[in-house]
């Protein structure tokens, strides 16, 4: 077996360390590029909701303070209604930088002190999504609503890894709080579970 000088092992070790640091840095740089800035999200939200309202700008700013930059979002609409037991159905378009857009649907039950119905525009910020397949599951959450003609609200839902933050502006007459979940799917379904 040939004998190598000590400097060979030092250079090899330095090269390996450099490659490891570079390999770890490249995915994080790509992840940083794949997120949306607050200005990009405000522009997309304005496109869905119409002219900027102070309430919408405040909600988006609060979500960015709490969770940072999302790496995906859904722009869509939904309907919901409740009399102690409630149902929510929605549809929209999933947007992710560099991965195109695709349709997405959601539905889910709720139970609680919740009465009324509303139709709303829904803008969902998504965090820690590596691929669209990560989204297609159930997200538990607590939701509080008070719509009397119009309003803007947000709640956070997480499964421990992926976090979604639905921002809703609604029209209708609804008040209360509930526990439930939203199930995101590729296909439309009337079955709420």
N, C-alpha and C positions, 0 to 999 in steps of 0.2 A: 504494500500500500504506500503511495507516495506521501511524503511529508510536506505539509504546507506551512508557510511562515505564519506567525501570529497575526501579522497585519492583514493577511487574507481573510481570516475569521472576523476581524474587526470590521473590515470593509463589507463583508457579506452580512454581518449583523446590522450595520448601519443601513445598508441597502434594504434589508428586510423590514427594519423599523420604518424607514421612509415610505416604502410601499404600503405598509399597514396603515400608517397615518393618512396617506393619500387616499387609500381605499375607504377608510372611515369618513373622510371629509367629503368625498364626491357625492355619496348618496344624500348627506345632509344639505349640501349645496343645491342638489336637484330638488329636494323637498322644499327648501326655502323658495325656490323659483316657482314651485307649483302651488303656492298659496295666493290668496287674493288680498289685496290691500284694502284698507277701509274706503278709499275713494272708489275702487272698482266695485265693491259691494254696494256702496251708496248709489252709484250709477245704475247698477242692475236692479236694485230695489226701487229706485225712482221709475225705471222702465216698467216695472210691474205695478207699483202702487200709484203712479202718476206723480204730480208735483210733490216736492219734498215738504213734509210737515215737520214741525219741531218735535213732535212725539216720535216719529220714525227715526230722525237723526239721533235723538237721545237714546233710543233703544239700541240702535246699531253701535253707537259709541260705547254703551254699557257692556254689550256682548264682547266687543273688542277688548275692553279693559279686563273683563273676566277671563276670556278664553284665548285671546290673541287672533291671529289670522287664520281663517278657515281654508281648507284645501278643496272644498266643494260647496255647491249650494243647489237648492231646488227652488224654482220659481213656479208657482201654480195657484190653484184655488181649491177650496173645500167647502163642504156643508156639514153641519152638525146640529144635533138636537138632543135634548135630554129632559126626562122627567124622572129623577132619581137615577135611572139607568140611561146612559146615553150612547150614541153612536156618532162616529166621525168618518167621513169619506173624503178623499182628496185625490187630485191628479196634478202632475206637473212635469217639468223637464229638469233632469239632473245635469248639472254643468260641472266639469272638471277640466282644469287647464291641460291642454295637449291631448285630451282623451275624447273630445267630442261631447255631444249632448245625446241623452237618451231619455225616453219616457219613463216615468216612475209613478206608482200609485200607492196610496196608503189608506188604511182603514183600521178602526179599532173601537173597542168598547170602553165605557167608563162607568163608574158608580160613585155616587156621592150626593151632596146637597147641591144639586144643579138642576135648574129649570129653564126652559126656553129653547130657542133655536137661532141659528145665525148662518149666514153665508160670508165667507171671508177670502181674501187674497192671502196666500201663505208663502212666505219666503224663509226657507230652512237653511241655516248655515251648518256645515258639516265639518267636523274636526277629526283628524287621525284616520282618514280613509285612504287606504293604499290602493284599493280598486273598487269599482262600483259594486262588486259582489259583497263587500263588507256591509253595505247598507241594507241588504235584503234580509231583515230579521225584525224582531219585536223590540221596542224600546219603551220601558216602563217610565211613567212620569206622573207628576202631580200638576194639575192645571187649575188655575183660578181665572175666572172670566167675569167681566162686567161689561156687557155691550148694551148700551141704550142708544140706538141710532148708529153710532160709530165709535171706534176706539182702536188703539194699538197695544198689543201685548206680546210677551215672549216668555217661554219657559225652557228649561234645559232638561234633556233626556239623555241618559247614558247607559251603556251596558258594561261599563268598566274600562273599555278601550275607546270605542267610538262614541262621540258626543254629537248630538244634534240639538240645534237651537231654533225651533220654529218661531218666526215672527209673524204675527197675524194682525191684519186690520180688518175689522168686521162690521157688518151691518145687520141689525136684528135686535131682538130683545132677549137677553140671556144674562143670568146672574148665578153665581155659585162657585163651588170648588169640587173637584173630583179626583179620583185615582183611576188610572187606566193605563193603556199602552197604545202605541201606534205600530202597526205592522206594515213595513214598506215592502212592496212587491213589484215584479216586472209586468205583471198582468193585472187588469182590473178585476175586482171581485166584490160581490155584494155580501159575501160571508164575512162578518166582522171579526171573527176569531182567527 
